[in-house]
Structures are given as structure tokens and as C-alpha cells.
Amino acid sequence: MLAHGWGRYPSIDAKSFTFNSEADLRARLKSISSGSAIARGLGRSYGDSSLSENLLSTSRLNRFISFDDTTGDLVCESGVSLSEILDVFVPRGWFLPVTPGTRFVTVGGAIASDVHGKNHHNAGSFSNHVKWIDLILADGSVARCSKSERPELFMATCAGYGLTGVILRAAVRLQTIETAYIRERTIRTKNLDEALVAFDEQAGWTYSVGWIDCLAGGKHLGRSVLMLGEHATRRDIGESKDPFRLRPNRELSVPFELPGFFLNTMTVRAFNSVYYGKASSGERIVRYEPFFYPLDGVHNWSRIYGKRGFVQYQLVLPKESGKEGLKKILERTASKGLGSFLAVLKLFGKEDAPYLSFAKEGYTLALDFPITSSLFKELDEMDSVVSNYGGRIYPTKDSRMKGEMFYAGYPQIDKFKEVRAAVDPNRRFESLQSRRLGI
């Protein structure tokens, strides 16, 4: 089969294996006579972190095991998607403690990437809410790990990109909600300086995210639309409204790959101008889906980037150097005409504990770039800016970073490699990315 990540680059020929149980997975592992393997969920990591010659699909590990409605502890198999959790538990008054920008991610993938959301500044990444993990190791044994039981393995498996073993099941603590709605406040800022001040001033809000016009320059450099959110209470939505009954989503689809010229500096500039111009400051009540998952209503939206695909370039910069570093990045994207159709800014809180977790205290910026003949050279130069300001790149979104950049940004890599060598000395679990980065 031809396999690729959500960015549609790179694509490789791979064999895909499914399994229904631990015993089945052990047999599958034994049957792989050559090459390495990596676990794969719904394929929503953007680059090559879940690509290998042999793909171990967790699609059939999709069962709920137990739920404690006094604590919110959900035990489920790793192939359960966040979408399935939301469909079942939101009507019962429970929500995910942390969610990325798509609901089409498995629990195993969320752990392996240690995903973050719009509430990192007060809730941290996904691993903060994982109670324990069961994973099958390269020798076929099953290991349970947590912050207190085999903690080194836990810290290597969260944000471990599938390199320590295949996650079988996990316990995750959900949070209570009163309604399926969000109280949203929108703030339009004139430039990056105003946007960062607004992030700091509004840090008391549970959720915050900013859209940035990455082609605006001069005094408008980094002009943004900041969106803040809180889970709406019954009082917020009014007594007459059913707190958990939502209108069916209006869903669209991109039926085919669009021509390469569709996304260019002119079209992105026009979109940015319209989006910024239509935004108005104020508060409103919205359904949770468009607030957390604005793109999930457009199926196969990655096709808008054409056959060559795209790269999502997500960086984080420490707070003390973040403003200056972000300005350097935005000045470069504006001057080079590197229009990003999606440009998202978030505030990160305290650095997470797992060895290779991406988030650190500061600001994270995610940019989407269509692949062109000159793009990777431009991104190498942006890597230098990120590195000079003490930042790093998110491996889940990456498909082209060099090993030196990765090692410079992740100082606990040696601890990770020690754990990995102990549980998988023959490197049965490898990905294209782990080889490229020299992990």
C-alpha cells in the first residue's frame, strides 16, 4: 500500500498489518521477517513519524474497557479515537482534558505525540492526564508504566513516537462540563506586540489561540485574531436550551487534489485580508466543535495543497526570547512571500516532563507551507533562527528537519535513547523519522 502522513509528504510503499488482541499482535510481530515496524493510528501525524516498511494498524483496538464516573477515569484501547470519546461522553457531561486541533486522532497517537491544545498554559500536554499505559515491547511482553510504576518507560513512551513499543491501552482522566457549548471571546490585535500582550492579559481564560496574518508587514507585522474560550455553564446558554443537544454538523469535502497554483501568495493574502477584516471583538456562545476543530468539518482538507503536499512547520520559543524570535520568523515569511494558509499562535505553560515532549514555556507558532523546490532550503534557514532563540520543532508535524536541529532542541534525548535501548535493543520499532533524525 502507498502510505503517507496528513501532509501527504513523503509517500512510501509499506505493508500494513492489523490485529485484534495482544496474542494477535505478537504473532504479527513474529511474522515480520525483514525491516522494522511502527504503530499507526488514523495517520494524522503530518510527516513521517508513523511511516515504516511495516505498519502496525491499531484500528481494531477500538474498545472502551471501563469508566469511573466519580473520577472521570476512562480505560480504553489505543485505537479509540478522540472523536469516539467525545461522541460517547460529551452527552454524559465529560470532555477531554487536552485536545489537539483535530478529533480524528487515536488515544495511542495522542500519547505517542504528547499532543497539546489551546489550554496548555494551565493544563499541560496530554501526558499530564494519563494515569497509566500498557504497551507491548519488542520481545512480546506487556509492560505497564505510569508516573510511579516504571516511570522512565512512561516518560519515554509519552512523546516517544511509537519507538518504545505498541500502546495497547491506557487510562485517561476526563473532565466534567455542564454543557456542550463554549463561551468564546474574540479580540482583534493590530500587530504581534498587541497579540502577545493580549495573551498575557487573558491568561486566566482556560483556552486561548490566535490566528496570525503571516504576510502582513511593517507596523501590521503579526496582526492577529485572538480567540478565548471557557466551557459554557447552563446559565450561560439559558434555561430554554438543551445543554447537550447540538445541531448536526454541516460537513464539506475536498473531492480531489487542487492544482498547485491554487495556494499562492496572492490567494493567501486575499484570504488573510478577508478573515482579519471580518473578525470583530466580542463574546458569543458557540458549539464546541467549531471552537476546537474548525477544520474537521472539511474532509480531506489537506488536498488543497495539491499532489506535492505540504509541510506544517511548528516551532516553540521560550517566553524571554519569544517576541523577538517570532518577529524574525514572521519578517522572513512576509519578505519571502511564504504565505501560510493556516498560521496559529498559542501560549505554552510549564515544560512537560516526558523526555521528548515538544511544549516548553513560551509561544508556539504553526505554519503550513505548500511544498516547492525551494521550500526546504528556506525552512533550514528558519531552523537556524529557531535554534538561535532557544527553540525547537515539533516532530509530529515534521518531515524534513535535520538531526542536528533535533538534538539541539531536545536535551533529554540521551535519557530517551537509554530507555529505548533497554526495551528494544534490536530496534524492531523504527520510523522513517527516527532514522532521519538519528534517534
C-alpha positions as CSV (number, residue, x, y, z in Angstrom):
1,M,0.0,0.0,0.0
2,L,1.0,3.6,-0.5
3,A,1.2,5.4,2.9
4,H,1.8,9.0,3.9
5,G,1.0,11.4,6.7
6,W,-1.5,14.1,6.7
7,G,0.9,16.5,4.9
8,R,0.9,13.9,2.1
9,Y,4.7,14.0,2.1
10,P,6.6,11.8,2.0
11,S,4.8,8.8,0.5
12,I,6.2,5.2,0.7
13,D,5.2,1.7,-0.2
14,A,4.5,-0.2,3.1
15,K,2.9,-3.3,4.4
16,S,0.0,-2.8,6.8
17,F,-0.9,-5.3,9.5
18,T,-4.0,-5.3,11.7
19,F,-4.5,-7.2,14.9
20,N,-7.4,-7.8,17.4
21,S,-5.5,-8.7,20.6
22,E,-2.2,-9.0,22.3
23,A,-1.7,-12.5,21.1
24,D,-2.5,-11.5,17.5
25,L,0.0,-8.6,17.7
26,R,2.7,-11.0,19.0
27,A,2.1,-13.2,16.0
28,R,2.2,-10.3,13.7
29,L,5.5,-9.1,15.1
30,K,7.0,-12.6,14.6
31,S,5.7,-12.8,11.1
32,I,7.6,-9.6,10.0
33,S,10.7,-11.2,8.7
34,S,12.5,-8.1,7.4
35,G,12.5,-4.4,8.1
36,S,11.3,-2.5,11.1
37,A,7.8,-1.6,12.1
38,I,5.9,1.3,13.7
39,A,2.4,1.6,15.2
40,R,-0.1,3.7,13.2
41,G,-3.5,5.0,14.2
42,L,-5.5,7.3,12.0
43,G,-2.5,8.7,10.1
44,R,-2.9,12.3,11.3
45,S,0.7,13.0,12.2
46,Y,1.8,15.3,9.4
47,G,5.1,13.9,8.3
48,D,7.0,10.6,8.7
49,S,6.8,9.8,12.4
50,S,4.3,6.9,11.7
51,L,5.8,5.6,8.5
52,S,7.9,2.5,8.2
53,E,8.2,-0.6,6.0
54,N,5.7,-2.3,8.2
55,L,2.8,-0.5,9.7
56,L,1.0,-2.0,12.8
57,S,-2.5,-0.6,12.4
58,T,-4.3,-0.1,15.8
59,S,-7.7,0.3,14.0
60,R,-9.2,-2.8,15.6
61,L,-8.0,-1.9,19.1
62,N,-11.1,0.3,19.5
63,R,-12.9,-0.8,22.6
64,F,-13.9,1.1,25.7
65,I,-12.9,-1.0,28.8
66,S,-14.2,0.9,31.8
67,F,-15.2,4.3,33.1
68,D,-15.4,5.6,36.6
69,D,-18.0,8.4,36.8
70,T,-16.7,9.5,40.2
71,T,-13.2,10.3,39.0
72,G,-13.6,10.6,35.2
73,D,-11.0,7.8,34.6
74,L,-11.6,6.2,31.2
75,V,-9.8,3.0,30.3
76,C,-9.8,2.2,26.6
77,E,-7.7,0.6,23.9
78,S,-5.2,2.7,22.0
79,G,-7.1,2.7,18.7
80,V,-10.1,4.5,20.2
81,S,-10.3,8.0,18.6
82,L,-10.9,11.2,20.4
83,S,-13.9,11.6,18.2
84,E,-15.4,8.4,19.6
85,I,-14.7,9.5,23.2
86,L,-16.4,12.9,22.5
87,D,-19.5,11.2,20.9
88,V,-20.0,9.0,23.9
89,F,-19.0,11.2,26.8
90,V,-19.9,14.7,26.0
91,P,-23.7,13.9,26.2
92,R,-22.9,12.5,29.7
93,G,-21.2,15.7,30.8
94,W,-17.5,14.8,30.3
95,F,-14.8,16.3,28.0
96,L,-11.2,15.6,27.0
97,P,-8.7,17.2,29.4
98,V,-6.5,18.2,26.4
99,T,-7.3,18.0,22.7
100,P,-5.3,18.9,19.6
101,G,-6.9,20.7,16.6
102,T,-8.5,17.6,15.2
103,R,-10.7,15.0,16.9
104,F,-9.6,12.3,14.4
105,V,-6.6,11.2,16.5
106,T,-6.3,7.9,18.4
107,V,-5.6,7.8,22.1
108,G,-2.4,5.9,21.3
109,G,-1.4,8.7,18.8
110,A,-2.2,11.4,21.4
111,I,0.1,9.7,23.9
112,A,2.9,9.0,21.4
113,S,2.9,12.6,20.3
114,D,2.1,14.0,23.7
115,V,-0.4,16.3,22.0
116,H,-1.2,19.8,23.3
117,G,-4.2,22.1,22.9
118,K,-5.4,25.6,23.5
119,N,-5.2,25.1,27.3
120,H,-1.5,24.2,27.6
121,H,-0.8,27.3,29.7
122,N,-2.9,25.8,32.5
123,A,-3.4,22.0,31.8
124,G,-0.1,21.0,30.1
125,S,0.0,18.3,27.4
126,F,-1.9,15.1,27.1
127,S,0.5,13.0,29.2
128,N,-0.4,15.1,32.3
129,H,-3.8,13.4,32.3
130,V,-2.7,9.8,31.5
131,K,-2.8,7.6,34.6
132,W,-1.1,4.5,33.1
133,I,-0.2,2.9,29.8
134,D,0.1,-0.8,28.8
135,L,2.4,-1.4,25.9
136,I,3.8,-4.5,24.1
137,L,7.5,-4.5,23.9
138,A,9.8,-5.8,21.2
139,D,10.1,-9.2,22.9
140,G,6.4,-9.6,23.1
141,S,6.0,-8.9,26.8
142,V,3.5,-6.4,28.1
143,A,4.7,-3.6,30.4
144,R,2.5,-1.3,32.5
145,C,4.1,2.1,33.1
146,S,3.0,5.3,34.9
147,K,4.5,8.2,36.7
148,S,5.1,5.9,39.7
149,E,5.5,2.4,38.0
150,R,8.4,2.2,35.6
151,P,8.4,6.0,35.3
152,E,11.4,6.0,32.9
153,L,9.5,3.9,30.4
154,F,6.4,6.2,30.9
155,M,8.5,9.3,30.2
156,A,10.0,7.7,27.1
157,T,6.6,6.4,25.8
158,C,4.8,9.7,26.1
159,A,6.2,11.7,23.2
160,G,8.1,8.6,22.2
161,Y,6.6,8.4,18.7
162,G,6.0,4.7,19.0
163,L,9.7,3.8,19.4
164,T,9.4,2.1,22.8
165,G,6.6,-0.4,21.7
166,V,3.0,-0.5,20.7
167,I,0.5,1.1,23.1
168,L,-2.3,-1.4,23.8
169,R,-4.5,0.5,26.3
170,A,-4.4,3.4,28.6
171,A,-6.3,5.2,31.4
172,V,-7.0,8.9,30.8
173,R,-8.9,11.2,33.2
174,L,-11.7,13.2,31.6
175,Q,-13.0,16.5,33.0
176,T,-16.6,17.5,33.8
177,I,-18.6,20.0,31.8
178,E,-22.1,21.5,32.2
179,T,-22.9,21.9,28.5
180,A,-21.5,21.1,25.0
181,Y,-21.0,24.8,24.3
182,I,-18.1,27.3,24.6
183,R,-18.3,30.9,25.7
184,E,-16.0,32.5,23.2
185,R,-14.4,35.9,23.3
186,T,-12.7,37.4,20.2
187,I,-10.0,40.1,20.3
188,R,-8.5,41.6,17.1
189,T,-5.0,42.9,17.5
190,K,-3.1,45.3,15.2
191,N,0.3,43.6,15.4
192,L,2.4,40.9,17.2
193,D,3.2,43.2,20.2
194,E,-0.5,43.7,20.9
195,A,-1.2,40.0,20.4
196,L,1.4,38.8,22.9
197,V,0.2,41.4,25.5
198,A,-3.3,40.1,25.0
199,F,-2.2,36.5,25.5
200,D,-0.6,37.5,28.8
201,E,-3.5,39.7,30.0
202,Q,-6.0,37.0,29.1
203,A,-4.1,34.0,30.6
204,G,-6.9,33.4,33.1
205,W,-9.1,32.0,30.3
206,T,-8.9,28.3,30.1
207,Y,-8.5,28.2,26.3
208,S,-6.7,30.7,24.0
209,V,-5.5,30.6,20.4
210,G,-4.5,33.2,17.9
211,W,-4.8,33.3,14.1
212,I,-1.9,35.3,12.6
213,D,-1.7,37.1,9.2
214,C,1.8,35.9,8.3
215,L,2.0,38.1,5.2
216,A,1.4,41.4,6.9
217,G,4.5,43.5,7.4
218,G,5.6,46.8,8.8
219,K,3.5,48.2,11.6
220,H,1.0,45.4,11.0
221,L,3.5,42.6,11.4
222,G,1.8,39.7,13.2
223,R,-1.7,41.2,13.2
224,S,-3.9,38.6,14.8
225,V,-7.3,37.5,15.8
226,L,-7.2,36.0,19.3
227,M,-9.9,33.6,20.4
228,L,-10.5,32.8,24.1
229,G,-12.8,30.2,25.5
230,E,-14.5,28.7,28.6
231,H,-16.8,25.7,28.8
232,A,-20.2,27.4,28.9
233,T,-22.4,26.9,32.0
234,R,-26.1,26.2,31.9
235,R,-26.6,29.8,33.0
236,D,-24.5,31.0,30.1
237,I,-26.6,29.2,27.5
238,G,-30.0,29.9,29.0
239,E,-32.5,27.7,30.7
240,S,-34.5,27.0,27.5
241,K,-31.6,25.4,25.6
242,D,-30.8,21.7,25.9
243,P,-27.2,21.7,27.2
244,F,-26.1,18.7,25.2
245,R,-28.2,18.7,22.1
246,L,-26.3,20.1,19.2
247,R,-27.3,20.7,15.6
248,P,-25.8,18.3,13.1
249,N,-22.5,19.5,11.7
250,R,-22.5,20.9,8.2
251,E,-19.7,19.0,6.6
252,L,-17.8,19.7,3.4
253,S,-15.2,17.7,1.5
254,V,-12.4,18.4,-0.9
255,P,-13.0,15.7,-3.5
256,F,-9.6,15.9,-5.3
257,E,-6.2,17.4,-5.1
258,L,-6.3,21.0,-6.2
259,P,-3.9,22.4,-8.8
260,G,-0.5,23.6,-7.4
261,F,-1.2,27.2,-8.3
262,F,-4.4,27.4,-6.1
263,L,-2.5,28.4,-3.0
264,N,-0.1,31.2,-3.7
265,T,1.0,34.5,-2.2
266,M,-1.9,36.4,-3.8
267,T,-4.7,34.0,-2.8
268,V,-3.4,33.6,0.8
269,R,-3.0,37.4,1.1
270,A,-6.6,37.9,-0.1
271,F,-7.9,35.2,2.3
272,N,-6.0,36.8,5.2
273,S,-7.4,40.3,4.4
274,V,-10.9,39.0,4.3
275,Y,-10.5,36.9,7.5
276,Y,-9.0,39.7,9.5
277,G,-11.4,42.2,8.2
278,K,-14.5,40.2,9.1
279,A,-13.3,39.4,12.7
280,S,-14.9,41.6,15.3
281,S,-14.2,41.8,19.0
282,G,-16.9,40.5,21.4
283,E,-18.4,37.4,23.1
284,R,-20.7,34.7,21.9
285,I,-21.8,31.2,22.7
286,V,-20.7,28.5,20.1
287,R,-20.8,24.8,19.8
288,Y,-17.6,23.0,21.0
289,E,-16.8,21.5,17.6
290,P,-16.1,24.7,15.6
291,F,-14.1,26.2,18.5
292,F,-11.8,23.2,18.9
293,Y,-11.9,21.6,15.5
294,P,-12.6,24.3,12.8
295,L,-11.1,22.2,10.0
296,D,-12.7,18.8,10.9
297,G,-15.8,19.9,9.1
298,V,-13.9,19.9,5.8
299,H,-12.9,16.3,5.0
300,N,-9.6,15.8,3.2
301,W,-8.7,19.4,3.5
302,S,-5.0,18.6,3.0
303,R,-5.9,18.1,-0.7
304,I,-6.0,21.8,-1.1
305,Y,-2.2,21.8,-1.2
306,G,-2.0,19.7,-4.3
307,K,-0.2,16.5,-5.2
308,R,3.2,17.6,-3.8
309,G,1.7,18.0,-0.4
310,F,2.7,20.4,2.4
311,V,4.8,20.8,5.5
312,Q,3.4,22.1,8.7
313,Y,6.2,23.9,10.5
314,Q,5.5,24.2,14.2
315,L,8.1,25.8,16.5
316,V,8.2,26.9,20.1
317,L,10.3,29.7,21.5
318,P,11.0,30.4,25.2
319,K,9.0,33.3,26.6
320,E,12.0,35.5,27.3
321,S,13.1,35.5,23.7
322,G,9.8,34.7,22.1
323,K,8.7,38.1,20.9
324,E,12.0,38.9,19.1
325,G,12.2,35.4,17.6
326,L,8.7,35.4,16.4
327,K,9.2,38.7,14.7
328,K,12.3,37.3,12.9
329,I,10.2,34.4,11.7
330,L,7.3,36.5,10.6
331,E,9.5,39.0,8.9
332,R,11.1,36.2,6.9
333,T,7.8,34.7,5.9
334,A,6.5,38.1,4.8
335,S,9.6,39.1,2.9
336,K,9.9,35.7,1.1
337,G,6.2,35.6,0.3
338,L,5.9,32.3,2.2
339,G,2.2,32.7,2.7
340,S,0.8,30.2,5.2
341,F,-2.9,29.4,4.7
342,L,-3.0,28.4,8.4
343,A,-0.9,30.3,10.9
344,V,-1.7,29.5,14.5
345,L,-0.2,31.1,17.7
346,K,-0.6,29.6,21.2
347,L,0.7,30.3,24.7
348,F,2.5,27.4,26.4
349,G,2.9,26.9,30.1
350,K,5.4,25.0,32.1
351,E,7.6,22.5,30.3
352,D,6.2,18.9,30.3
353,A,8.1,16.0,31.9
354,P,8.4,13.4,29.1
355,Y,11.9,13.3,27.6
356,L,10.9,14.3,24.1
357,S,7.8,16.4,24.8
358,F,7.6,19.4,22.5
359,A,6.0,22.0,24.7
360,K,8.1,24.4,26.8
361,E,7.1,27.6,28.4
362,G,6.7,30.3,25.8
363,Y,5.0,30.7,22.4
364,T,4.3,28.2,19.7
365,L,3.6,29.1,16.1
366,A,2.4,26.6,13.5
367,L,2.7,27.5,9.8
368,D,1.5,25.5,6.7
369,F,3.6,25.7,3.5
370,P,3.0,24.0,0.2
371,I,6.0,22.0,-0.9
372,T,8.0,23.8,-3.6
373,S,11.5,23.3,-5.0
374,S,12.9,26.0,-2.7
375,L,10.9,25.4,0.5
376,F,13.3,23.0,2.4
377,K,16.2,25.5,1.9
378,E,14.0,28.3,3.4
379,L,13.0,26.1,6.3
380,D,16.6,25.2,7.0
381,E,17.3,28.9,7.4
382,M,14.2,29.3,9.7
383,D,15.6,26.4,11.8
384,S,18.7,28.5,12.4
385,V,16.5,31.3,13.7
386,V,14.5,29.0,16.0
387,S,17.7,27.4,17.3
388,N,19.4,30.8,17.9
389,Y,16.5,31.8,20.1
390,G,16.5,28.6,22.1
391,G,13.5,27.0,20.4
392,R,12.7,23.6,18.8
393,I,10.5,22.0,16.2
394,Y,7.6,19.6,16.8
395,P,8.4,16.1,15.4
396,T,4.8,15.2,15.0
397,K,4.4,17.9,12.3
398,D,7.9,17.4,10.8
399,S,9.1,15.6,7.6
400,R,12.4,17.4,6.8
401,M,14.2,18.6,10.0
402,K,17.9,17.6,10.2
403,G,19.3,15.6,13.1
404,E,21.5,18.4,14.4
405,M,18.4,20.6,14.8
406,F,16.5,17.9,16.7
407,Y,19.4,17.1,19.0
408,A,19.9,20.8,19.8
409,G,16.3,21.2,20.8
410,Y,15.8,18.1,22.9
411,P,18.4,17.9,25.6
412,Q,16.9,14.8,27.2
413,I,17.4,12.7,24.1
414,D,20.2,10.6,25.7
415,K,17.8,9.6,28.5
416,F,15.2,8.5,25.9
417,K,17.8,6.5,24.0
418,E,18.9,4.7,27.2
419,V,15.3,3.6,27.8
420,R,14.7,2.6,24.2
421,A,17.9,0.6,24.1
422,A,16.8,-1.3,27.2
423,V,13.4,-2.3,25.8
424,D,14.2,-2.6,22.1
425,P,17.9,-3.3,21.7
426,N,17.5,-4.6,18.1
427,R,15.4,-1.6,17.0
428,R,12.3,-3.5,15.9
429,F,10.3,-0.3,16.2
430,E,11.6,2.4,13.9
431,S,10.2,5.0,11.6
432,L,11.4,7.0,8.7
433,Q,11.7,9.9,11.0
434,S,13.7,8.2,13.7
435,R,16.2,7.1,11.1
436,R,16.4,10.5,9.5
437,L,17.0,12.2,12.9
438,G,19.4,9.5,14.1
439,I,17.3,8.8,17.3
